[in-house]
């Protein structure tokens, strides 16, 4: 072989360092020792540029095949973001931290983004900020939906006047403890297990992955997670009769719950986020916004799994509400439920888009929803106005103003006991990271979204149960 030809020489004519370069050098050494350098380089450049012409060559077909396969291999090319973020609406800008805005700015640079909005309870999350609404074209973002898929609020209003609640605290506390379970990994065993038609949903058989999660879903059906999930008794105040719900002016006992799809949803979120990141290569700052094309097999699988998780989360609330309603012997006058951490197919500016609401309440015209405050601050039963600048959305709560770490460092147990006493609220469980002081002022949040929702009634928490250790779902 002509010793002046090296790997560097081949790189100069178009080869790249790696397996193909080494194979080319080996073939040269074994078969072309007496060929002149100029002629040899011309031959190997021709193989590099037109490998299909050498597939029938007894010596060079191996190299030609490797070159063709390498050129056809999937490229790990990073998908470029837009140079400038598309404009989006911000509600309650004075209460939103810079981290949430920065995350939303990045989301608005995705090539699939069609529109967005930031709710007044927004704060920094993972990928899309919590309180972020993002509309995309034919693309679904697992972390735009969130880990706790289909997390929701559910409210049952009973035929029990306010005065019949007070003085019976012991009974309500007993039933609340008896029929709820909280925290990561909590489940029911044996005869405790609930039954619900969601367990017969054919979607469980759509993939091997979902089929393997059926047992976990059944065991955790009717349980609640950790973090800010709760089940609470309270008094709901209708200042005027509501014709839609057919409820007269007055103050009634109500049950309010907040939780999602438990370990079932979290496992789906983890699996498809990992898959999305492998398929959709985005710049580092946008990596957690990796998306799946809804026309792809993976995108369709996630869409089916997400909707199943949403149905499952709803079933969990239904089990809790039925058990507690029966326990106190009440009649339900009305039930309202809404979810967040989800994606919907909706119309925006004349085109169908996928609307991700990560910690945002659907607020289309006439759509009912519940926006909670904290364990001592009121929540609100609302009706959406259908405001397009918010993409038919509103806040999903007060939103955190203090991180969990900061709350644990700055709030004492005595602080917590004092504020609970001031508001006459009984608390079962919860860590200091869920203290009322860790949340924004719900009244300011509501004032920032008067264009988005009408308030129908006000809910006052009276007895709150949360995870004993303040644990979060995983």
N, C-alpha and C positions, 0 to 999 in steps of 0.2 A: 504494500500500500504506500502511496505517496505520503511521506511523513509530514509534509507541510500542511495537510488537511487535518484540522482539529475541530472540536466542537464549536469553537469560536468562529471558525470559517463557515460552518454550516448555519450558525445563527445569523451570520451576515447575509445569507441568501434566503432567509425566511423561516428557518427551523427555530423551535423554542426549546429551552432546556427541559429535559425530562426523558420519559421512556422512549419516545420516538427518536429523539436525538441519539440516544445510546444505541438503539436498534440500527439506525442508519450507519453509524460508525462501525458497528460489528459486521454489517453486510459488506461495507467497503473493504474492511480488513480481510475478510474471508474470500471475497470473490473478485476484487478489482485492484489487486496489488500492482499490476503492471500497466494500468490505465493512466494516461496523462491527467494531470490535475485539472486543466481547463475543461477537458472532455468529461471528466468525472463530475465536476461541479455542475456542468450544464445538465447532465443526466439526472442528478439528484435534485436540482431545482425543478426540473420538469416533473419528477415524481411528486414533489411537494405541491406544485401548482395543478397538476392533472393526474391525480392518483388513480382515477377510474381507468386510465389507459394502460395501467400496469397490472390489473387484476389477474390477467392470464399469463403473466411472466413468472417462470418457474423460480426465479431468484428473488425478484422484487415484489411479488404479490403480498407477502407478509407485511412489508413496510407500507405498501399502498393501502392495505386493509386497515391498518392501525391509523393512518392519516385520515381516511374517510370516517372511521368510527369516532375519532376525536372531534372532527368537525361537526358531526351530528349529535354529539353528547350535549345534554342540557347545560346551558351556560348559567353560572352563578352570578349573573349580572345584577347589579343593584338598580332597582327602579328609582329613577330620579324624581325628586319632589318638584313642585312648581316653584319658580323663583319667588313669587309673592303669594302670601296667604290670601285666599278669597275673603271678601268681607262677610261679617256675621254680626248678628244682633247680640247685645249684652244687656241683661236686665239686672238692676241693682249693682251697677259697676262699683260703687263705693265699698261694697262688702266682699268683693271677690279678690283673692290673693293673686299675686303676680304669677305664681307657679301654675295656677289653673289657666290663666290667660295664655301663658307660653305653650302649654300643652294643646290648647285649642288652636293656637296659631299654626302649630305643626300639623294638626289634623286637617286644617283648611288648605294645606299645601299638597295633600294627597291627590294624585291624578284622577282618582275616582270620585272625589268630593263634589257634591252638587249644592250644598248649603249647610249652614250650621247656626247654632244659637247657644248662649250660655245663660243658665238660670241663676237667680239671685242667691241660691244656696250653694253655688259651685265652690269646690275646693279641689286641690290637686289630688289626682288619683294615679292609676297605673295605665298608661296609654292615653285613653280619652279621659279628661277630667270628670269627676263625679259632678253631676249637674250639667254635663255637656250633651248637646243634641247634635247629631251629625247625619246628614243625608248623603248617601252614596249612590252611584250608578252601577247596578247589577253586581255589587260587591258586599260581602258581609265580613265584619271585623269582630272576631271573638272577644277581644278585649275592649271593643266598643260596646259590647253587650255587658261584659263583666263576668266575674267569677260566680256570683250568686245569681244564676240565670232565673229570670222571672220573679225576682224578689217583689213582694207586693204588700199592700195594705188591704185589710178586710174589716168592715164595720157592720155589726149587727145592732139594730136599734130595737129595744124590747118594749113590751106593753107594761112596763113597770115604772111608775112615777118616781121622781127623784127621792121623795120622802121615804119610800119603802126600802131604799138602799141603806141609809144611815141607821146604825144600831144593829145591823146584821153583818158587821165586818168579819166576824169569826167564820160565819158560814161561807161567805164569798171567798175568803182566803183559803179555807179548806178545799173548796172545789177547784180553785185556781191551781193549787199545788197538786191536787189529785189527778187532774186531767191535762197537765202540760209537762213537757220535758225539754230542757234547754242544754245547749252547748255542743261543741264539736264532737262528733262520733256518737252522740246519744241515740238510742233506738229502743224499740219495744220488742219484747220477747213473748213467745207463746201466745196465750190468750189475750195479751195486751195489744197484740197487733191489730191495726185497723184494716178494714176492707173498703175498697173504693174501685169504681169502674175504671179509673185511670190505669190500674194494674193490668187490665185486659187490653189496653191500647196496642194495636197492631204494630205501632212504631217500634216497640221493644224488640220485635222480630225482624226489623228492617236491616240491622247490621249485627254482626257477632259482638261488636263492642257494646252496643246497647243491651243486647240480650244478657250479657254477663253482669250488667248493673241492676238487673231486675230485683235480685235478692236484697241488695243494699237499699233500693228504693222502697221496697215493702217494709223493711225493718224500721226505716226512719219516717215512714208516713205518719203525719200528725205530730211530729216533733218540731221544735224551733231551734234555730242556730244560736250562735253567740253574738258578740259585738253589740250592735244597737237593735237586735231583734227583741221583740217583747210581746206579751199578752197582757192586756190591762182592762180593768173595769173603770168606767168613767161615766160622767153625766153629759149628755148632749143637749144643747139648748137651741131650740128653734124659736127665733124671735117673731116669726110669722109662719102661717101655714104654708107648707110646700105642696102644691097640687100634683107635681110629678110623682113624688114619693107617697102622696096621700097621707101626710102626717100633719096633725094640728099643731098650732103654737103650743109650746110647753117644754118641760125639762124631763128627759127620760134616761133610764139606765141604758148603757150601751157597752158593747164589747169591741175592743179594737186590737187587731193583731198585725204584726209586722215580721215577716220572715220569707224565705225563698225556697229554693229547690235542694237545700241541704248538700250532703256529700255527693249525691247523684249529679246535681248541676255542676258542682265544683270539679268533679272528675271529667265531665264533658268539656268544660271550659279549658282545663289544663291540656287535655288531649288535642283539641282542635286548634288551640293557640300554638302549640308546638308544631303542629302540621302546617299551619299558616306561615309560621316563621321559616320553615324549611322550603316552602313553595314560593313565598313572596318576600324577596330580599329587599328590604328598605334601608335607608341610611340609619346609622346608629340612633339618632335622636327620635326616629319614627318607628323603630323596630317593633315596639309593642302595639303598633297599629297595623300589623300585617293582616292582609285580607285574603279572602277566598272568593274566586269568581263563582257566582251562583249558577253558571252554566257548567261548572266542573262537577265531577263526582264528589269531591271533598266538600265543595260548597253546598251541594244538595244534602249530603249526609249531615252537615252541621245544622242546616236549616230544619231538617226533620228532628234532630236531637234537641235543638233549642226550643222548638215548639212543644216537644214532649216534656221537657223540663219545666216549661211554663205551665202546662196542664197539671203537672205533678205538684208544683208549688201551690197552685190553686186548690188542689185536692187536700194538701196539708192543712190549709186554712179551713176548708169545709169540715174536715174531721174535728178540728179543735172547736169550731163554732157549734157544731151539732152536739158534741159531748157536753159542752158547758151550758148550752141552751137547755138540754134535757136535765142536767144536774140542778138547775135553779128553777125548773118548771115554768119557763117563760114562753111567750109567743113572740115571734119576730115580726115587727111591723114593717121593716125594710132592711135590705142588706145591700151594701155598696162595696165594690172591690175594684181596685186598679193596680196595675203593675208597672214596674220600671226594670232596668237591666234587661232590656229586650230589644228586638228589632222588628219593625213592621213594614209591609209594603204599602206605600201611600203615594198620593199624587202631590207633586210640588212643581209649580210653574208649568203645568201641562204635561209633565212626564212622570212615569212611575219611578220611584226611588226607594231605597231601603233606609228607613229612618231609625237610627240607633238612639235610644234614650237611656243613657247610663246614669241612673239616679235622677230621672226627670219624669214627671207625671203627664200622661196623655191629657190634652186639654182641648180637643176638638169641640166644635160648637155643640153644646148640650151634653157633653160627656161628663159624667160624675167622677169625682175623685176625692181622696183624703190626703191632706197635707198635715202631718203631725209636727208638733213643736219639740218638746222634750218631756221628761217624766214629770216636770212641774209646770211647763208652759202649755197653753192650749193648742189643740189641733183644729183643723178646719175642714168641714165638709164643703166641697166646692163644685161648681158647674163651669165647664170650659166655655170660652167665648169664641174659640176658633181663630185665634190671632196667627196669621201666616208668618209674621216676622219672627215668631218664636217656634215656628214649624209645629203649630198646634200643641205646644208643650207648656208646662209650668214646673215650679220646683217640686221636689219630692219630700221636702221637710225644711227644717231650719238650716241645716248644714253646719258642719263643724267650723268653729273659729279657733279651736285649740287642738293641736295634735294629741294623740293618746299619750305619748310620752310626756308632753308638757302638762297635760291634765294630771297625770300620776305624780308629777314632780311638784305641782303647785296647789293642788286641792287636797285638803285633809278630810278625814272621816267626820270630824266635827263640823266642817263646812257643809258637807253633804247632809248630815242629820239636821242641821239648822234650816236649810232651805226646804227640805222635805216637810219639816214640822210647820214652817211658815205657810206652806201650801196645803197642809192637811193631806199629804200623800203617803200611803203605805207602800214601802218598797221591799220586794222579795228578790234577793240576789243582786246582780250588777256590781261592776267594779267602779273605781273612781274615774276611770277613763270615760265613763258614760254619764258623769255628773252633769247636771243642767248647765252649769257655768261653761262647759266645754263647747256649747252650741251657740250659734248666732241668735240674735233677738228675732223670734218668729214674727213679731209684729212689724218689724222693719222689712223682713223678707216678704211678707204679704203686701205691704204698702208698695213694694217695688214691682208687683205683678198684678195690679188692679186692672190692667188692660188685658190680662190673660184669663182670669177667672172671676166669677162672682161667688161670694161666701153665702152658703145656704144655712149653715148651723155651726156652732162652736162646741168642741169636745173638751171637757176638763178631766184629766186623769185623776183617779182616786186611789186605785190599787194597781201597782205595776209589778210584773214578774219578768226578770231577765235571767240570763245565764249566771249561775252562782259565782263564777270566777271571772266573769267578763271575757270569756274566751271567744275567739273568732272562728268562723267556719273554715275548714280547710279540706 
